Amino acid sequence: MSNVLCDLVVINAIQDRLDQVYTGKSNLVSQKTPLLNYVMSQENKSAFDLEKRITSDGKLKDVEIRFKQAKLASEVQQDLTGCDATGEVCQVSKTYSFDPDSNEGLTLKLGISELNTNPDTNTATIAEEVRLMMNAIKEKVHENLCDSAITNIGTWSSDATDIEGTSIAANILNVNTTLPSDSNALRIANPVLFEQLQTAFEMADYGSTGIFGGTELASYVKRAMAGSDSAIGYNLLAMLQQYGVGATYDRVLASKLAAAGSITNLAVGVGSIAPVGWSIYNQDGAKIQSADSVADTIYDPETGMMFEFRMTRPCDDWLIQVRTRYAFYALPADRYKTGHPLDGVNGIGGINVNCDNLQSCIA
């Protein structure tokens, strides 16, 4: 059996199989995790700089975000003379504790009768089981991310209340997808909705932004993509294309937002949530390749997330363990000085679509 094992658990073969499309096997397709995919995207991960502190035993302990606060216009001096200085370098940092023992994982016992002397068949069997395990773990990590994002909702800029047709209450931006009903009580789309949202993003200096959560904004986007014009002559699709903003339905986030209060969606700026992942088997000397045990890092093709894969044979059966270690950190709320129009802005903004059913939309 040891000769088969060498072919059976070659990590590259399993990774190659994971990277392939399982045609017709819908149970191997992961449930949608829009916010997680967004946060794990290369665009988001490239938008911030983290300093990772490694202790002497090789375990990741702290993650530090450093940034310089913008100076205020009120600090500017006029008619400077002499060499005295009143300003100072104001570097702010936020250190987050990362517990390397905290992980999300699943284990599976694979009977010896399910394996044979064909390495390709064995690789496929193991890869399919691993794919199902990874999908479930991703869903759990996605839940953790949604909780973290909701906990760290920041503010909007202090002048965002000036956007016509919107309001801000308890730091939540209130918008509506429809206009007041006409004489026929038709549900007329608000033609300037994404103009309002984009203005709020610009005021808060969000940059590239994704919107995730409930169905109403996602439905509005689909209506625009179908080429729908409002009754007053605006081309909704053209406006979406102009502002480069869309909205994505996220079932888990929508449910958690509903439980948290009057929030239907989150706007998340690129670089506002930092994913920090770690794998034991990326450490020097940690990988295992023996006759009865193999351990290495594998990667989810969809998100690039690291997963720890370990396969051992303690008795007759094989024991497979797949786990991942991720934490998500939001930018600090004090990245702007007190008195700055963006004081409290951290790139995560709460949005509330005021109507939650068609009748209240047209009322």
Stockholm file with secondary structure:
# STOCKHOLM 1.0

chainA/1-363         MSNVLCDLVVINAIQDRLDQVYTGKSNLVSQKTPLLNYVMSQENKSAFDLEKRITSDGKLKDVEIRFKQAKLASEVQQDLTGCDATGEVCQVSKTYSFDPDSNEGLTLKLGISELNTNPDTNTATIAEEVRLMMNAIKEKVHENLCDSAITNIGTWSSDATDIEGTSIAANILNVNTTLPSDSNALRIANPVLFEQLQTAFEMADYGSTGIFGGTELASYVKRAMAGSDSAIGYNLLAMLQQYGVGATYDRVLASKLAAAGSITNLAVGVGSIAPVGWSIYNQDGAKIQSADSVADTIYDPETGMMFEFRMTRPCDDWLIQVRTRYAFYALPADRYKTGHPLDGVNGIGGINVNCDNLQSCIA
#=GR chainA/1-363 SS CHHHHHHHTCHHHHHHHHHSCCTTCGGGSCCCCHHHHHHTSHHHHTTCCEEEEECTTSCEEEEEEEEECCCCGGGCCSSCCSSCCCCCCCEEEEEEECCTTCCEEEEEEECGGGCCSCHHHHHHHHHHHHHHHHHHHHHHHHHHHHHHHHHTCCCCCTTGGGSTTCEEETTEEEECSBCCCCTTCCCCBCTTHHHHHHHHHHHTTCCSEEEEECHHHHHHHHHHHTTCBCTTSCBHHHHHHHHTCCCEECHHHHHHHHHHSSCCEEEEETTSEEEEEECGGGSTTCCEESSSEEEEEEECTTTCCEEEEEEECSSSSEEEEEEEEEEEEECCTTSSCTTSTTTTCCSEEEEEESCSSHHHHHC
#=GC SS_cons         CHHHHHHHTCHHHHHHHHHSCCTTCGGGSCCCCHHHHHHTSHHHHTTCCEEEEECTTSCEEEEEEEEECCCCGGGCCSSCCSSCCCCCCCEEEEEEECCTTCCEEEEEEECGGGCCSCHHHHHHHHHHHHHHHHHHHHHHHHHHHHHHHHHTCCCCCTTGGGSTTCEEETTEEEECSBCCCCTTCCCCBCTTHHHHHHHHHHHTTCCSEEEEECHHHHHHHHHHHTTCBCTTSCBHHHHHHHHTCCCEECHHHHHHHHHHSSCCEEEEETTSEEEEEECGGGSTTCCEESSSEEEEEEECTTTCCEEEEEEECSSSSEEEEEEEEEEEEECCTTSSCTTSTTTTCCSEEEEEESCSSHHHHHC
//
